[in-house]
Amino acid sequence: MSLPSIPLYSSIDEYNLKIGIGSPRYKDFDIRDFENNMKTVRLKMPPFRVPFFQVALVESGSGEVSADGQQYDLDKFTLFFNQPNQILYWDVPNDWKGYYVCIDESFYTVRLDAYPRLYDFPFFKTYQPGIHLARGEAEMMLEIMSKMHEEYTNPTPYNLPIIKSLLSTVLSYCIRFYERAFHDHTSKKNFDSVSERFKEAVHNHLNELVLNLAAESKSVSSFSDDLAITSSHLSETVKKELGQTPTEYINEQIVKEAQKLLRSTDLQIKEIAYLLKFKDTSYFGRLFRKICGQTPAQYRSQNT
């Protein structure tokens, strides 16, 4: 059985081509003016994924963007984020103003000490609703993004270090606004811990499944081999730190991925089960109901 997976636009250049705008100046970074883009961009898109990060700030206009089946209600002075491999969908008006940036990990070289990778920022780890900024905050951010856009569109020998420094400034303000909005003042978890590396490995594997890049689901022993530890050590550590066995965590994340697909696509339930490498559709249904408390069909009817 062959299934059409959610398309992955493999680069910023391909993404720009698909939405109807020009190629980026750098292969791993792009910044765009919404107002200018809306003259040519495709305003309605079927579900898709991208492998890079996005930060956007709406100066004016309104609309909705869906990320993993959850809706962003976007209006004036909304700051929002997209992470790699989210299922994205939009149907937006053409009156947006503001800026957005697309960033590959390789471009992030002027790093914040507490966040050595883009994946370490909390707003890039999971779906986050948009953050509404006060007028003064938004105007300050828009000014920084405007300077970044000016450097990007007017080539000189010194553009690149200036752009990277301005990007670091933007991300610094983003973490400040995020922490204030979500009261996230706890210390950042150590990404070198076994459980955090395990969670990241599961996340990456699920992306491979949905993109049809993996032939079968990984076992707990496969994850422990990848992490260069024993299965018993993985089980003991994950149970202690996450309160779940590795199998329970994997199954929970699989069901969450199934929920995204149920909300965001028209794939049949059996097609979703096949995409997630379930050989037995009835087992998929039982696992879904055990974790979610309802059948896949019930979940879809209540969430679409």
Secondary structure, DSSP 8 states (H G I E B T S, - for coil): -------B--SHHHHHHHHT----SBTTEEEEEHHHHTTTS-SEEEEEB-SSEEEEEEEE--EEEEETTEEEEE-TTEEEEE-TT--EEEE--S--EEEEEEE-GGG--S-BTTBSSGGGSGGGTS----EE--HHHHHHHHHHHHHHHHHHHS--TTHHHHHHHHHHHHHHHHHHHHHHHHT--S----TTSHHHHHHHHHHHHHHHHHTT--SS---HHHHHHHTTS-HHHHHHHHHHHHSS-HHHHHHHHHHHHHHHHHHH----HHHHHHHTT-S-HHHHHHHHHHHHSS-HHHHHHHH-
